[in-house]
Amino acid sequence: MRGSNYVAAAFRKPDGGIEIKTEELEGIYRSGIAKIVFLRGLIMLWDALSLGTQYLTLSANFQTGEDEKIEGASFVLTMLLSVGIAIAVFFLAPAAVASWVGTWLHWQSILSNLFEGLIRLALLILYLYLIGKMSDIARVFAYHGAEHKTINAFEAGVPLTPIEVKKCSLYHPRCGTGFLLIVVVMSVLVYSLLGKPPLLLLLLSRLALLPVIIMLAYEYMRWTSNHLDVPFVRALAWPNMALQRLTTRQPDGSIIEVAINAFNAMYTLEKPANPS
């Protein structure tokens, strides 16, 4: 659970106990960049990648009793490799395939870009569906669902008890899964402005404009999540919520208990900084 100034995580240990780890967010999180419209979207991406990697590793350590750490050069290499593979699979490969098919069938640029977006979306859905079939990942998705339920309960003023939290929605408008869908849609809109350049320039444009797409997608997600009281905006946000069916599972009471502990630890630290 990440707040404005602190992040907290709770881990179910093999003996059944719950271990809680908290950390103050420093560095780039406290810089002016984190408050600049559009640029803050890149902070969100780094947050999801870096904190997610660190805490998943820490979670595995609690289960195995090991003390493995990913930091320094090994952390940077892991991040670069992961991001590189993701960009190659979900951005460069669809662009190359769509360019080849579009040239072969003599498509206009808008049709090629739309086809590229459909390939990207299909790959994303297929990837999320397949990893969700793995038992370990399915359990991670259950914790993801517990996180959503706990935040939804807090925002609705519901008591944070396992019984009450379990009744809350499994989906949340600010979920990273929905963000991925927005990125796919934004990529079609942004890349369509470039027409249909030669393959090399096309691939370079996918890399160069990816930060722009991420920033636009983040601001769009913030806007929709802040205006869900408007029926039209709720309709716009519906696909994001629907995609979360692939990355969440119904959690049991023990998993919800872990999520509540993490939220309470974070909120306790945040309250002095946000007394209101």
C-alpha positions as CSV (number, residue, x, y, z in Angstrom):
1,M,0.0,0.0,0.0
2,R,1.6,3.3,-1.1
3,G,0.6,6.6,0.3
4,S,1.9,10.1,-0.5
5,N,4.9,9.8,1.8
6,Y,5.2,6.2,2.9
7,V,4.8,2.7,1.5
8,A,3.8,-0.3,3.7
9,A,3.7,-4.0,3.0
10,A,2.3,-6.9,5.0
11,F,3.5,-10.5,4.5
12,R,2.0,-13.7,5.6
13,K,4.8,-15.8,7.1
14,P,5.0,-19.6,6.9
15,D,4.1,-19.8,10.7
16,G,0.9,-17.9,10.0
17,G,2.0,-14.6,11.5
18,I,2.0,-11.3,9.6
19,E,5.2,-9.3,9.1
20,I,4.9,-5.6,8.3
21,K,7.5,-3.5,6.6
22,T,7.3,0.3,6.1
23,E,9.5,2.6,4.2
24,E,9.5,6.4,3.7
25,L,9.4,7.5,0.1
26,E,12.3,9.8,-0.7
27,G,14.3,11.0,-3.6
28,I,12.2,11.5,-6.8
29,Y,8.9,11.0,-4.8
30,R,9.6,14.2,-2.9
31,S,10.9,16.2,-5.9
32,G,9.0,18.7,-7.8
33,I,8.7,16.4,-10.8
34,A,6.2,14.2,-8.9
35,K,3.8,17.1,-8.9
36,I,4.2,18.2,-12.5
37,V,1.3,17.3,-14.7
38,F,2.2,14.7,-17.3
39,L,5.7,14.1,-15.9
40,R,4.2,12.5,-12.8
41,G,3.0,9.7,-15.1
42,L,6.6,8.6,-15.5
43,I,7.0,8.6,-11.7
44,M,3.9,6.3,-11.5
45,L,5.5,3.9,-14.0
46,W,8.8,3.8,-12.1
47,D,6.9,3.3,-8.9
48,A,5.1,0.2,-10.3
49,L,8.3,-1.3,-11.6
50,S,10.8,-0.6,-8.9
51,L,8.7,-0.9,-5.8
52,G,6.8,-3.8,-7.2
53,T,10.0,-5.7,-8.0
54,Q,11.5,-5.0,-4.6
55,Y,8.5,-6.0,-2.6
56,L,7.7,-9.2,-4.6
57,T,11.3,-10.2,-3.9
58,L,10.9,-9.5,-0.3
59,S,7.7,-11.5,-0.2
60,A,9.5,-14.5,-1.7
61,N,12.2,-14.1,0.9
62,F,9.6,-14.4,3.7
63,Q,8.4,-17.7,2.3
64,T,11.8,-19.3,1.6
65,G,13.7,-17.9,4.6
66,E,16.3,-16.5,2.3
67,D,17.6,-12.9,2.2
68,E,18.1,-12.3,-1.5
69,K,18.1,-8.7,-2.6
70,I,17.9,-7.0,-5.9
71,E,19.8,-3.8,-5.7
72,G,22.6,-1.8,-7.3
73,A,23.7,-3.0,-10.7
74,S,21.7,-6.2,-10.6
75,F,18.5,-4.3,-9.9
76,V,19.2,-1.9,-12.8
77,L,20.0,-4.8,-15.1
78,T,16.8,-6.6,-14.1
79,M,14.7,-3.5,-14.7
80,L,16.2,-2.8,-18.1
81,L,15.9,-6.4,-19.2
82,S,12.2,-6.6,-18.1
83,V,11.3,-3.2,-19.7
84,G,13.2,-4.1,-22.9
85,I,11.4,-7.4,-23.3
86,A,8.0,-5.8,-22.6
87,I,8.7,-3.0,-25.2
88,A,9.9,-5.5,-27.8
89,V,6.9,-7.8,-27.3
90,F,4.1,-5.3,-26.8
91,F,5.2,-2.4,-28.9
92,L,7.9,-3.2,-31.5
93,A,6.6,-6.6,-32.6
94,P,3.0,-5.4,-33.2
95,A,4.4,-2.4,-35.1
96,A,6.5,-4.6,-37.3
97,V,3.8,-7.1,-38.0
98,A,1.2,-4.4,-38.7
99,S,3.6,-2.6,-41.0
100,W,4.3,-5.7,-43.0
101,V,0.6,-6.7,-43.3
102,G,-0.4,-3.1,-44.1
103,T,2.2,-2.9,-46.9
104,W,1.2,-6.3,-48.3
105,L,-2.5,-5.4,-48.3
106,H,-2.0,-1.7,-49.3
107,W,-3.7,-0.4,-46.2
108,Q,-4.0,3.3,-45.4
109,S,-1.9,4.4,-42.3
110,I,-5.0,4.7,-40.0
111,L,-6.0,1.1,-40.8
112,S,-2.4,-0.2,-40.1
113,N,-2.3,1.7,-36.8
114,L,-5.6,0.3,-35.8
115,F,-4.5,-3.2,-36.6
116,E,-1.3,-2.6,-34.7
117,G,-3.3,-1.5,-31.6
118,L,-5.5,-4.6,-31.9
119,I,-2.5,-6.9,-32.0
120,R,-1.1,-5.1,-28.9
121,L,-4.4,-5.5,-27.1
122,A,-4.7,-9.1,-28.0
123,L,-1.2,-9.8,-26.8
124,L,-1.9,-8.0,-23.5
125,I,-5.1,-9.9,-22.9
126,L,-3.5,-13.3,-23.8
127,Y,-0.5,-12.6,-21.6
128,L,-2.7,-11.7,-18.6
129,Y,-5.0,-14.7,-19.1
130,L,-2.1,-17.2,-19.4
131,I,-0.1,-16.0,-16.4
132,G,-3.4,-16.0,-14.4
133,K,-3.5,-19.8,-14.9
134,M,-0.3,-20.2,-12.9
135,S,-1.2,-21.0,-9.3
136,D,1.4,-18.7,-7.8
137,I,0.3,-15.8,-10.0
138,A,-3.3,-16.5,-9.2
139,R,-2.5,-16.1,-5.5
140,V,-0.8,-12.8,-6.3
141,F,-3.9,-11.7,-8.1
142,A,-6.0,-12.6,-5.0
143,Y,-3.8,-10.3,-3.0
144,H,-4.3,-7.7,-5.7
145,G,-8.1,-8.1,-5.3
146,A,-7.7,-7.8,-1.5
147,E,-5.8,-4.5,-2.0
148,H,-8.7,-3.2,-4.2
149,K,-11.3,-4.2,-1.7
150,T,-9.5,-2.6,1.2
151,I,-9.0,0.7,-0.6
152,N,-12.7,0.7,-1.8
153,A,-13.8,0.0,1.8
154,F,-11.7,2.9,3.2
155,E,-12.9,5.3,0.5
156,A,-16.5,4.3,1.2
157,G,-16.1,4.7,5.0
158,V,-16.7,1.0,5.6
159,P,-15.0,-0.5,8.7
160,L,-11.8,-2.2,7.8
161,T,-12.6,-5.7,9.0
162,P,-12.3,-8.8,6.9
163,I,-16.0,-9.4,6.9
164,E,-16.9,-5.9,5.8
165,V,-14.0,-5.5,3.3
166,K,-14.9,-8.8,1.6
167,K,-18.3,-7.2,0.6
168,C,-16.6,-4.4,-1.3
169,S,-15.9,-4.3,-5.0
170,L,-13.0,-6.3,-6.5
171,Y,-12.2,-3.5,-9.0
172,H,-10.8,0.0,-8.6
173,P,-10.6,2.9,-11.2
174,R,-6.9,3.7,-10.4
175,C,-5.7,0.1,-11.0
176,G,-2.5,-0.4,-13.0
177,T,-4.3,-3.0,-15.2
178,G,-6.7,-0.3,-16.4
179,F,-3.7,1.9,-17.0
180,L,-2.3,-0.7,-19.4
181,L,-5.5,-0.7,-21.4
182,I,-5.4,3.1,-21.6
183,V,-1.8,2.9,-22.9
184,V,-2.9,0.6,-25.7
185,V,-5.7,2.9,-26.8
186,M,-3.5,6.0,-26.5
187,S,-0.9,4.4,-28.6
188,V,-3.3,4.0,-31.5
189,L,-4.3,7.7,-31.3
190,V,-0.7,9.1,-30.9
191,Y,0.9,6.8,-33.5
192,S,-1.8,7.5,-36.0
193,L,-0.6,11.1,-36.2
194,L,2.7,9.9,-37.7
195,G,1.2,8.3,-40.7
196,K,3.1,5.3,-42.0
197,P,6.9,6.0,-42.1
198,P,9.5,3.4,-43.2
199,L,9.9,0.5,-40.9
200,L,13.0,1.7,-39.1
201,L,11.6,5.1,-38.4
202,L,8.3,3.5,-37.4
203,L,10.0,1.4,-34.7
204,L,12.1,4.4,-33.5
205,S,8.9,6.4,-33.2
206,R,7.4,3.7,-31.0
207,L,10.3,4.0,-28.6
208,A,10.5,7.8,-28.7
209,L,6.8,8.4,-28.1
210,L,6.2,5.8,-25.5
211,P,7.0,8.2,-22.6
212,V,4.5,10.7,-24.1
213,I,1.8,7.9,-24.3
214,I,2.5,6.9,-20.7
215,M,2.1,10.5,-19.5
216,L,-1.2,11.0,-21.4
217,A,-2.6,7.7,-20.2
218,Y,-1.8,8.5,-16.6
219,E,-3.5,11.9,-16.7
220,Y,-6.6,10.3,-18.4
221,M,-6.8,7.7,-15.7
222,R,-6.6,10.4,-13.0
223,W,-9.3,12.4,-14.7
224,T,-11.7,9.5,-15.1
225,S,-11.2,8.2,-11.5
226,N,-11.9,11.8,-10.2
227,H,-15.1,12.1,-12.1
228,L,-16.8,8.8,-11.7
229,D,-20.0,10.5,-10.5
230,V,-20.6,11.5,-14.1
231,P,-22.4,8.7,-16.0
232,F,-20.5,9.4,-19.2
233,V,-17.1,9.2,-17.4
234,R,-18.2,5.9,-15.7
235,A,-19.0,4.5,-19.2
236,L,-15.5,5.6,-20.3
237,A,-13.9,3.9,-17.3
238,W,-15.9,0.6,-17.7
239,P,-13.4,-1.1,-20.1
240,N,-10.6,-0.4,-17.5
241,M,-12.6,-2.0,-14.8
242,A,-13.6,-5.0,-17.0
243,L,-10.0,-5.8,-17.8
244,Q,-9.3,-6.1,-14.1
245,R,-11.2,-9.4,-14.1
246,L,-7.9,-10.9,-15.5
247,T,-5.6,-9.6,-12.8
248,T,-7.8,-10.0,-9.7
249,R,-9.2,-13.0,-7.8
250,Q,-11.6,-13.2,-5.0
251,P,-9.5,-13.3,-1.8
252,D,-10.2,-15.3,1.3
253,G,-10.3,-13.8,4.8
254,S,-6.7,-14.5,5.5
255,I,-5.5,-12.6,2.4
256,I,-7.9,-9.7,3.2
257,E,-6.4,-9.5,6.7
258,V,-2.9,-9.0,5.2
259,A,-4.2,-6.2,3.0
260,I,-5.9,-4.5,5.9
261,N,-2.7,-4.7,8.0
262,A,-0.7,-3.1,5.1
263,F,-3.2,-0.3,4.7
264,N,-3.4,0.5,8.4
265,A,0.4,0.6,8.7
266,M,0.6,3.0,5.8
267,Y,-2.3,5.2,6.9
268,T,-0.9,5.4,10.5
269,L,2.3,6.9,9.1
270,E,0.5,9.2,6.7
271,K,-1.9,10.8,9.2
272,P,0.7,13.1,10.8
273,A,1.5,14.5,7.4
274,N,-2.2,14.7,6.4
275,P,-4.1,15.5,9.6
276,S,-7.3,16.2,7.7
